Amino acid sequence: MFRQWDKLTDRGQELYDQYTDTADGAALQEAVECFQKAALMSSQGIGDVAWTFSILADTLELRFEQVGDCKDLDDAIRYYHEALDLTPPGHPDRSFRLSNVGNALCTRFEQVGDCKDLNDAISYHQQTLDLTPPGHSDRLDSLVSLADALLTRVEQVGDRKDLDDAIGYNHEALDLTPSGHPDRSLSLNNLGNALLTRFEQVGDRKDLDDAIGCYQEALDLRPTGHPDRSLSLTNLANALLTCFEQVADRKDLEDAIGYNHEALDLAPSGHPDRSSSLTNTANALVTRFEQVGDRKDLDDAIGYNHEALELTPPGHPDRYLSLTNLANVLLSRFEQVGDRKDLDDAIGYNRETLDLTPSGHLDRSLSLMNLANALVTRFEQVGDRKDLDDAIGYNHEALGLTPPGHPGRSLRFNNLADALVTRFEQVGDRKDLDDAIGYNHEALDLTPSGHPDRSLSLYNLANALVTRFEQVGYREDLDQAIRHHQEGLDLTPTGHPLRSNILRSFALALSARLDEILRVEQGYALAFIN
C-alpha cells in the first residue's frame, strides 16, 4: 500500500510541476486526482499524512485560481487546517503550514467577505512571524504576508494601529531587501501601498511623498521588459494623481497620464491586465478633463471604460467594477454635455452594479452611494420625487454598512447630508435640514486638520448652515459658515478643483452677512428716529 501511495504522490508531484511550468489545466486536474487518492490512503495511516494533505491543498488552491470554483478553496482550507493540526509546536514545518492557512483564508475573504476569515488569517500570519525571528530565512515572507493582511483589514475597518503596524512590517521587509536584492522592488511597492493608504486616512504629505519615492525606485528597478513594469507604472501613476488632487501641479497629472498610457501599451488585447489598465488611464483622463475641459479626454475615457466593460462579461468577478467606472464617467459627461441618455445609462449601469453587490458584499455600500448620486442628479434634471427619496434611502443604507472607523464614513455622511438638503429645498421639512447639518458635522469631525477631504466637509457644512440661516435667521449659523468657508479656502490653493466653488459660496455668505448687518443697523436707526 505504501508503494502505491508513493507512486501516486510522485506522479502528482510530476504533474504539479508540469502545470507550474506550462499552465496546462489537464495536468493540474490529474495532479488533483492523484493527490486526492493519496490523501484517502493517508487518512488510513499510509504515508506522510500531513505532507499529503498539504500538497493536496496546494493543488486545490491552484485549481481554484484557474477555474474559480469556491468549493476547491474551501476544501484547500480544510486540508491546510488538517495538515496544521498534524504539525505540533516545535515542528520545523509549523510556520510554513500556518502561513498556508493564512494565505488561503485571505483569498477566501477576498471572495466572500467574511471578516472572521481575515481576522483568523492575521492571527495565523502573526504566529508565523513569531516563529521566524530576525535572521530566519523565511522572515521576509512572513513580514510581507502579515503586512498585506493587516492592510486589507485597514481597508475594511480603518484601524490606525493595523495601518501603522503594516507600515512597520513593510519597513522591516525593505531593510531585508537591500540594493541588489531580487525582491527589493516588491518591498518598495508594498511599502508604497501602505504609505499611500495612510496618507488617504491621515493626510500627512510626507507619507504621500515617501510613497511616490518608493514607487519611483521600484519602477527604476523594473526596466522595459520586466514582467512587473506595468504594475509599477500603474502604482506611480495613481500616487501622482493623488498628489495632483492635493497640490494641483499639472506636471504630476501629465506624468500620471503618461505612465498609464505606457502601462496600457504593455497590456495589449488579450492581456489579463488590459481591463485594469484601461480603467486607470480613463480615470486620469477624466481628471485632466475636469481641469482643462478638453472634450476628447472625456470621450476617450468613456471609450476605454466601454472596452474594459466588454472585457468583463456577465459572470466575471470584476464586472461590477467596470460598470461602476463607466457609470461614473458617463455621469461626468452628462454634467458637461447634458445628454439625458448618458444619465439614464449611468443609472442603469449603477443598478446592475448594485445587483452584483448583494447584501454582505464588501463593496455594496459603494454601489449604493454611486446609484444614489446618479439618482440625485436625475432628480435635479427631471424632478421625479421618487428618484430623490430612493437616493436618500440608498445613502442611509450605505451609511449603515460603513461602521465607525471606516475610511469612507465621512463621505457617506456628506452624501446623505447633500441629498437631505436637496429634499429640504423641495419639500421644506425642517427635520431634513437639521439632520443634514448633523451629518455634515459628523463628516467634519471625521476629517481633522490635515485630512485630504477636510475642505469638502467644510464646504458642505458651510452651505447647509447658510441654507438654515436663510430659513430661520440664526446669525450663529451664518458666522459659522463664514468661518468654515475661510478655512476651506485656506486649504485649497489656486488650481484646486473645489476652490472656485468655495470662493463663490464664501462671497454669497459674506454678502448675506453684510445684508444682515445693514438690516439690523436700519432697524436701530428706525427705532432711534421713532
C-alpha positions as CSV (number, residue, x, y, z in Angstrom):
1,M,0.0,0.0,0.0
2,F,2.8,2.4,0.8
3,R,4.3,1.8,-2.6
4,Q,1.0,2.7,-4.3
5,W,0.8,5.9,-2.2
6,D,4.4,6.7,-3.2
7,K,3.6,6.2,-6.9
8,L,0.6,8.4,-6.6
9,T,2.4,11.2,-4.9
10,D,5.4,11.0,-7.3
11,R,3.0,11.2,-10.2
12,G,1.1,14.0,-8.6
13,Q,4.2,16.0,-8.0
14,E,5.4,15.5,-11.6
15,L,2.0,16.8,-12.9
16,Y,2.1,19.6,-10.4
17,D,5.5,20.7,-11.6
18,Q,4.3,20.4,-15.2
19,Y,1.4,22.7,-14.5
20,T,3.6,25.3,-12.9
21,D,5.9,25.2,-15.9
22,T,3.3,25.2,-18.7
23,A,-0.1,26.2,-17.1
24,D,-1.6,23.0,-18.6
25,G,-5.0,22.7,-16.9
26,A,-5.3,19.0,-17.7
27,A,-2.0,18.3,-15.8
28,L,-3.4,20.2,-12.8
29,Q,-6.7,18.3,-12.9
30,E,-4.8,15.0,-13.0
31,A,-2.5,16.1,-10.2
32,V,-5.5,16.9,-8.0
33,E,-6.9,13.4,-8.7
34,C,-3.6,11.7,-7.8
35,F,-3.2,13.7,-4.5
36,Q,-6.9,13.0,-3.6
37,K,-6.3,9.3,-3.9
38,A,-3.1,9.6,-1.9
39,A,-4.9,11.6,0.8
40,L,-7.6,8.9,1.0
41,M,-4.8,6.4,1.6
42,S,-3.1,8.7,4.1
43,S,-6.3,9.1,6.1
44,Q,-6.0,5.4,6.7
45,G,-2.5,5.8,8.1
46,I,-0.4,5.2,4.9
47,G,2.4,7.6,4.0
48,D,3.2,11.1,5.3
49,V,-0.3,12.3,6.2
50,A,0.5,16.0,6.9
51,W,2.5,16.4,3.7
52,T,-0.1,14.7,1.6
53,F,-2.9,16.9,3.0
54,S,-0.7,20.0,2.5
55,I,0.2,19.3,-1.1
56,L,-3.4,18.4,-2.0
57,A,-4.5,21.7,-0.5
58,D,-1.8,23.4,-2.7
59,T,-3.2,21.8,-5.9
60,L,-6.8,22.6,-4.9
61,E,-5.9,26.2,-4.3
62,L,-4.2,26.4,-7.7
63,R,-7.3,24.9,-9.4
64,F,-9.4,27.5,-7.6
65,E,-7.2,30.2,-9.1
66,Q,-7.6,28.7,-12.5
67,V,-11.3,27.7,-12.5
68,G,-12.8,29.8,-9.7
69,D,-14.8,27.1,-8.0
70,C,-15.1,28.2,-4.4
71,K,-15.5,24.5,-3.3
72,D,-11.9,24.0,-4.2
73,L,-10.9,26.9,-2.0
74,D,-13.0,25.6,0.9
75,D,-11.5,22.1,0.5
76,A,-8.0,23.6,0.4
77,I,-8.5,25.4,3.6
78,R,-9.9,22.3,5.3
79,Y,-6.8,20.2,4.2
80,Y,-4.5,23.0,5.2
81,H,-6.1,23.0,8.7
82,E,-5.8,19.2,8.9
83,A,-2.1,19.4,7.9
84,L,-1.6,22.1,10.5
85,D,-3.3,20.1,13.2
86,L,-0.8,17.3,12.5
87,T,2.2,19.6,12.8
88,P,2.7,20.3,16.5
89,P,4.5,23.3,18.1
90,G,8.2,22.9,17.6
91,H,7.9,21.1,14.3
92,P,10.1,22.6,11.5
93,D,7.2,22.8,9.1
94,R,4.7,24.5,11.5
95,S,5.5,28.1,10.4
96,F,5.1,27.1,6.7
97,R,1.7,25.5,7.4
98,L,0.5,28.4,9.5
99,S,1.3,30.6,6.5
100,N,-0.5,28.4,4.1
101,V,-3.7,28.6,6.1
102,G,-3.4,32.3,6.5
103,N,-2.9,32.9,2.8
104,A,-5.8,30.7,1.8
105,L,-8.1,32.5,4.3
106,C,-7.1,35.8,2.9
107,T,-8.0,34.6,-0.5
108,R,-11.4,33.4,0.7
109,F,-12.0,36.7,2.4
110,E,-11.4,38.5,-0.9
111,Q,-14.1,36.2,-2.5
112,V,-16.7,36.0,0.3
113,G,-16.0,39.0,2.6
114,D,-16.3,37.1,5.9
115,C,-14.3,39.2,8.4
116,K,-13.7,36.1,10.5
117,D,-11.5,34.7,7.7
118,L,-9.5,37.9,7.6
119,N,-9.1,38.0,11.4
120,D,-8.1,34.4,11.5
121,A,-5.6,34.9,8.7
122,I,-4.0,37.7,10.6
123,S,-3.7,35.6,13.7
124,Y,-2.0,32.8,11.7
125,H,0.3,35.2,10.0
126,Q,1.2,36.7,13.4
127,Q,2.0,33.2,14.7
128,T,4.1,32.6,11.6
129,L,6.1,35.8,12.2
130,D,6.7,34.8,15.8
131,L,8.2,31.5,14.6
132,T,10.5,33.3,12.1
133,P,12.6,35.7,14.3
134,P,15.2,38.1,12.9
135,G,17.8,36.1,10.9
136,H,15.3,33.4,9.9
137,S,15.3,32.6,6.2
138,D,11.5,32.9,6.0
139,R,11.1,36.1,8.0
140,L,10.8,38.3,4.9
141,D,7.9,36.2,3.6
142,S,6.3,36.3,7.0
143,L,6.5,40.1,7.2
144,V,5.1,40.6,3.8
145,S,2.1,38.3,4.4
146,L,1.2,39.8,7.7
147,A,1.5,43.4,6.4
148,D,-0.7,42.6,3.4
149,A,-3.4,41.0,5.6
150,L,-3.3,44.0,8.0
151,L,-3.6,46.4,5.1
152,T,-6.6,44.5,3.9
153,R,-8.2,44.9,7.3
154,V,-7.4,48.6,7.3
155,E,-9.4,48.9,4.1
156,Q,-12.4,47.3,5.8
157,V,-12.3,48.6,9.3
158,G,-9.9,51.6,9.3
159,D,-7.9,50.7,12.4
160,R,-5.0,53.0,12.6
161,K,-2.9,50.6,14.6
162,D,-3.2,48.0,11.9
163,L,-2.0,50.6,9.4
164,D,1.0,51.7,11.4
165,D,1.9,48.0,12.1
166,A,1.6,47.2,8.4
167,I,4.0,50.1,7.6
168,G,6.4,49.0,10.3
169,Y,6.5,45.4,8.9
170,N,7.0,46.7,5.4
171,H,9.8,49.0,6.5
172,E,11.5,45.9,8.1
173,A,10.9,43.9,4.9
174,L,12.6,46.7,2.9
175,D,15.6,46.6,5.2
176,L,15.8,42.9,4.5
177,T,16.0,43.6,0.7
178,P,18.9,46.0,0.3
179,S,20.1,47.3,-3.1
180,G,20.7,44.4,-5.4
181,H,18.2,42.0,-3.7
182,P,15.8,40.5,-6.2
183,D,12.8,41.3,-4.1
184,R,13.6,44.9,-3.4
185,S,11.2,46.3,-6.0
186,L,8.4,44.2,-4.4
187,S,9.2,45.5,-0.9
188,L,9.3,49.1,-2.2
189,N,5.9,48.6,-3.9
190,N,4.3,47.1,-0.7
191,L,5.7,49.9,1.5
192,G,4.4,52.5,-1.1
193,N,0.9,51.0,-0.9
194,A,0.8,51.2,2.9
195,L,2.1,54.7,3.0
196,L,-0.4,55.9,0.3
197,T,-3.2,54.3,2.4
198,R,-2.0,56.2,5.5
199,F,-1.9,59.4,3.6
200,E,-5.5,58.8,2.4
201,Q,-6.5,58.2,6.1
202,V,-4.4,60.8,7.9
203,G,-3.4,63.4,5.3
204,D,0.4,63.7,6.2
205,R,2.0,64.9,3.0
206,K,5.3,63.2,3.9
207,D,3.6,59.8,3.6
208,L,2.5,60.7,0.1
209,D,5.9,61.9,-0.9
210,D,7.6,58.8,0.5
211,A,5.1,56.6,-1.3
212,I,5.9,58.3,-4.6
213,G,9.6,57.8,-3.8
214,C,9.1,54.1,-3.2
215,Y,7.1,53.7,-6.4
216,Q,9.7,55.6,-8.4
217,E,12.5,53.5,-7.1
218,A,10.5,50.3,-7.8
219,L,9.9,51.5,-11.4
220,D,13.6,52.2,-11.9
221,L,14.3,48.5,-10.8
222,R,11.8,47.3,-13.4
223,P,13.1,48.4,-16.7
224,T,11.5,47.8,-20.1
225,G,10.9,44.1,-20.5
226,H,10.5,43.4,-16.7
227,P,7.2,41.4,-16.1
228,D,6.1,43.8,-13.3
229,R,6.9,47.1,-15.0
230,S,3.2,47.6,-15.8
231,L,2.3,47.3,-12.1
232,S,4.9,49.8,-11.1
233,L,3.8,52.3,-13.8
234,T,0.2,52.0,-12.5
235,N,1.1,52.5,-8.9
236,L,3.3,55.5,-9.6
237,A,0.6,57.0,-11.8
238,N,-2.1,56.6,-9.1
239,A,0.1,58.2,-6.5
240,L,0.9,61.1,-8.8
241,L,-2.8,61.6,-9.5
242,T,-3.4,61.7,-5.7
243,C,-0.6,64.3,-5.4
244,F,-2.2,66.4,-8.2
245,E,-5.5,66.4,-6.4
246,Q,-3.7,67.9,-3.3
247,V,-1.3,70.3,-4.9
248,A,-2.7,70.9,-8.4
249,D,0.8,70.6,-10.1
250,R,-0.1,70.0,-13.7
251,K,3.2,68.1,-14.2
252,D,2.0,65.4,-11.8
253,L,-1.2,64.9,-13.8
254,E,0.6,64.8,-17.2
255,D,3.2,62.3,-15.8
256,A,0.4,60.1,-14.4
257,I,-1.3,60.0,-17.8
258,G,2.0,59.2,-19.5
259,Y,2.7,56.3,-17.1
260,N,-0.9,55.0,-17.5
261,H,-0.6,55.1,-21.3
262,E,2.7,53.2,-21.1
263,A,1.1,50.6,-18.8
264,L,-1.8,50.3,-21.3
265,D,0.7,49.7,-24.1
266,L,2.2,46.9,-22.1
267,A,-1.2,45.2,-21.8
268,P,-2.4,44.6,-25.5
269,S,-5.6,42.9,-26.5
270,G,-5.8,39.5,-24.6
271,H,-3.5,40.6,-21.8
272,P,-5.1,39.8,-18.3
273,D,-4.3,43.3,-17.1
274,R,-5.7,45.2,-20.0
275,S,-9.1,45.9,-18.3
276,S,-7.5,47.5,-15.2
277,S,-5.0,49.5,-17.4
278,L,-7.9,50.8,-19.4
279,T,-9.7,51.9,-16.2
280,N,-6.7,53.6,-14.8
281,T,-6.0,55.5,-18.0
282,A,-9.6,56.6,-18.1
283,N,-9.6,57.8,-14.6
284,A,-6.5,60.0,-15.2
285,L,-8.1,61.4,-18.4
286,V,-11.3,62.3,-16.6
287,T,-9.2,64.2,-14.0
288,R,-7.5,66.2,-16.8
289,F,-10.8,66.9,-18.4
290,E,-12.1,68.3,-15.1
291,Q,-9.0,70.7,-15.1
292,V,-8.6,71.6,-18.8
293,G,-12.1,70.9,-20.3
294,D,-10.9,69.1,-23.4
295,R,-13.9,67.0,-24.5
296,K,-11.6,64.5,-26.3
297,D,-10.2,63.4,-22.9
298,L,-13.7,62.7,-21.6
299,D,-14.8,60.8,-24.8
300,D,-11.6,58.8,-24.7
301,A,-12.2,57.9,-21.1
302,I,-15.7,56.6,-21.9
303,G,-14.2,54.6,-24.8
304,Y,-11.7,53.0,-22.5
305,N,-14.3,52.2,-19.9
306,H,-16.6,50.7,-22.6
307,E,-13.7,48.4,-23.7
308,A,-13.0,47.5,-20.1
309,L,-16.6,46.5,-19.6
310,E,-16.5,44.3,-22.7
311,L,-13.5,42.5,-21.2
312,T,-15.5,41.7,-18.0
313,P,-18.7,40.0,-19.4
314,P,-21.5,38.7,-17.1
315,G,-20.1,36.3,-14.6
316,H,-16.7,38.0,-14.5
317,P,-15.7,38.8,-10.9
318,D,-14.6,42.4,-11.8
319,R,-17.7,43.2,-13.9
320,Y,-19.2,45.4,-11.1
321,L,-16.0,47.5,-11.0
322,S,-16.1,48.1,-14.8
323,L,-19.8,49.0,-14.6
324,T,-19.0,51.4,-11.7
325,N,-16.3,53.2,-13.6
326,L,-18.3,53.5,-16.8
327,A,-21.3,54.8,-14.9
328,N,-19.2,57.5,-13.2
329,V,-17.6,58.8,-16.4
330,L,-21.0,58.8,-18.2
331,L,-22.3,60.9,-15.3
332,S,-19.4,63.3,-15.7
333,R,-20.2,63.7,-19.5
334,F,-23.9,64.3,-18.7
335,E,-22.9,67.1,-16.3
336,Q,-20.9,68.7,-19.1
337,V,-23.0,68.0,-22.2
338,G,-26.5,67.3,-20.8
339,D,-27.3,64.3,-22.9
340,R,-30.1,62.5,-21.0
341,K,-29.1,59.1,-22.4
342,D,-25.7,59.3,-20.6
343,L,-27.5,59.9,-17.3
344,D,-30.0,57.1,-17.8
345,D,-27.3,54.7,-19.0
346,A,-25.2,55.7,-15.9
347,I,-28.2,54.8,-13.6
348,G,-28.7,51.6,-15.5
349,Y,-25.1,50.6,-15.0
350,N,-25.2,51.5,-11.3
351,R,-28.4,49.4,-10.8
352,E,-26.6,46.4,-12.4
353,T,-23.7,47.1,-10.1
354,L,-25.9,47.0,-7.1
355,D,-27.4,43.7,-8.2
356,L,-23.9,42.3,-8.4
357,T,-23.0,43.5,-4.9
358,P,-25.8,41.9,-2.8
359,S,-26.1,42.1,1.0
360,G,-22.8,41.1,2.6
361,H,-20.7,42.1,-0.4
362,L,-17.7,44.2,0.6
363,D,-18.5,46.9,-2.0
364,R,-22.2,47.2,-1.5
365,S,-22.0,50.5,0.3
366,L,-20.0,52.0,-2.6
367,S,-22.6,50.7,-5.1
368,L,-25.4,52.2,-3.1
369,M,-23.6,55.5,-2.8
370,N,-22.9,55.7,-6.6
371,L,-26.5,54.9,-7.5
372,A,-27.8,57.4,-5.0
373,N,-25.6,60.1,-6.5
374,A,-26.8,59.4,-10.0
375,L,-30.5,59.4,-8.9
376,V,-30.0,62.8,-7.2
377,T,-28.6,64.2,-10.4
378,R,-31.6,62.9,-12.4
379,F,-33.9,64.4,-9.8
380,E,-32.3,67.8,-10.3
381,Q,-33.0,67.4,-14.0
382,V,-36.4,65.8,-14.1
383,G,-37.9,66.5,-10.7
384,D,-39.2,63.0,-10.0
385,R,-39.5,62.8,-6.2
386,K,-39.1,59.0,-6.2
387,D,-35.5,59.4,-7.5
388,L,-34.7,61.7,-4.6
389,D,-36.4,59.5,-1.9
390,D,-34.7,56.4,-3.3
391,A,-31.4,58.2,-3.3
392,I,-31.8,59.1,0.4
393,G,-32.8,55.5,1.2
394,Y,-29.7,54.2,-0.6
395,N,-27.5,56.7,1.2
396,H,-28.9,55.7,4.6
397,E,-28.2,52.0,3.8
398,A,-24.7,52.9,2.6
399,L,-24.0,54.7,5.9
400,G,-25.3,51.8,7.9
401,L,-22.9,49.5,6.1
402,T,-20.0,51.8,6.9
403,P,-19.0,51.3,10.5
404,P,-17.2,53.8,12.8
405,G,-13.5,53.9,11.8
406,H,-14.1,53.0,8.2
407,P,-12.2,55.4,5.9
408,G,-15.3,56.1,3.8
409,R,-17.6,57.0,6.6
410,S,-17.1,60.8,6.2
411,L,-18.0,60.6,2.5
412,R,-21.2,58.7,3.3
413,F,-22.2,61.4,5.8
414,N,-21.6,64.1,3.2
415,N,-23.6,62.4,0.5
416,L,-26.5,61.7,2.8
417,A,-26.5,65.3,4.0
418,D,-26.4,66.6,0.4
419,A,-29.4,64.6,-0.5
420,L,-31.4,65.7,2.6
421,V,-30.6,69.3,1.8
422,T,-31.9,68.8,-1.7
423,R,-35.1,67.3,-0.4
424,F,-35.5,70.2,2.1
425,E,-35.2,72.7,-0.7
426,Q,-38.1,70.9,-2.5
427,V,-40.3,69.9,0.4
428,G,-39.4,72.3,3.2
429,D,-39.3,69.8,6.0
430,R,-37.0,71.4,8.6
431,K,-36.1,67.9,10.0
432,D,-34.3,67.1,6.7
433,L,-32.2,70.3,7.0
434,D,-31.3,69.8,10.7
435,D,-30.4,66.1,10.1
436,A,-28.3,67.2,7.1
437,I,-26.4,69.7,9.3
438,G,-25.9,67.0,11.9
439,Y,-24.4,64.6,9.3
440,N,-22.2,67.4,8.0
441,H,-20.9,68.0,11.5
442,E,-20.1,64.2,11.8
443,A,-18.3,64.3,8.4
444,L,-16.2,67.3,9.6
445,D,-15.3,65.6,12.8
446,L,-14.0,62.6,10.8
447,T,-11.8,64.9,8.6
448,P,-9.5,66.6,11.1
449,S,-6.8,69.1,10.3
450,G,-4.5,67.6,7.6
451,H,-7.2,65.2,6.2
452,P,-7.3,65.4,2.4
453,D,-11.2,65.7,2.5
454,R,-11.4,68.4,5.1
455,S,-12.0,71.1,2.6
456,L,-15.0,69.2,1.2
457,S,-16.5,68.7,4.6
458,L,-16.1,72.3,5.5
459,Y,-17.7,73.4,2.2
460,N,-20.8,71.1,2.6
461,L,-21.4,72.1,6.2
462,A,-21.0,75.8,5.5
463,N,-23.5,75.6,2.7
464,A,-26.1,73.8,4.8
465,L,-25.6,76.3,7.6
466,V,-26.2,79.2,5.2
467,T,-29.4,77.4,4.0
468,R,-30.7,77.2,7.6
469,F,-29.8,80.9,8.2
470,E,-31.9,81.8,5.1
471,Q,-34.8,79.9,6.5
472,V,-34.6,80.5,10.3
473,G,-32.3,83.5,10.6
474,Y,-29.8,82.2,13.1
475,R,-26.9,84.6,12.9
476,E,-24.6,82.0,14.5
477,D,-25.2,79.7,11.6
478,L,-24.1,82.3,9.2
479,D,-21.0,83.2,11.2
480,Q,-20.0,79.5,11.5
481,A,-20.5,79.1,7.7
482,I,-18.2,82.0,7.0
483,R,-15.5,80.6,9.3
484,H,-15.8,77.2,7.6
485,H,-15.5,78.8,4.2
486,Q,-12.4,80.8,5.2
487,E,-10.7,77.6,6.5
488,G,-11.8,75.7,3.4
489,L,-10.3,78.5,1.2
490,D,-7.0,78.3,3.1
491,L,-6.9,74.6,2.4
492,T,-7.5,74.9,-1.4
493,P,-4.7,76.6,-3.3
494,T,-5.1,78.1,-6.7
495,G,-5.9,75.3,-9.2
496,H,-7.6,73.1,-6.6
497,P,-10.9,71.7,-8.1
498,L,-13.0,72.9,-5.2
499,R,-11.5,76.4,-4.9
500,S,-13.9,78.2,-7.3
501,N,-17.0,76.7,-5.6
502,I,-15.7,77.8,-2.2
503,L,-15.0,81.3,-3.5
504,R,-18.5,81.6,-4.9
505,S,-20.2,80.3,-1.8
506,F,-17.9,82.3,0.5
507,A,-18.8,85.5,-1.4
508,L,-22.6,84.7,-1.1
509,A,-22.2,84.1,2.7
510,L,-20.3,87.4,3.2
511,S,-22.9,89.2,1.2
512,A,-25.7,87.7,3.3
513,R,-23.9,88.8,6.5
514,L,-23.5,92.3,5.1
515,D,-27.2,92.4,4.3
516,E,-27.9,91.1,7.8
517,I,-25.7,93.8,9.4
518,L,-27.4,96.5,7.2
519,R,-30.8,95.2,8.2
520,V,-30.0,95.3,11.9
521,E,-28.5,98.8,11.6
522,Q,-31.5,100.1,9.7
523,G,-33.7,98.6,12.4
524,Y,-31.7,100.5,15.1
525,A,-31.9,103.7,13.0
526,L,-35.7,103.5,12.7
527,A,-36.1,102.7,16.4
528,F,-33.9,105.8,17.2
529,I,-36.0,108.0,14.9
530,N,-39.2,106.8,16.4
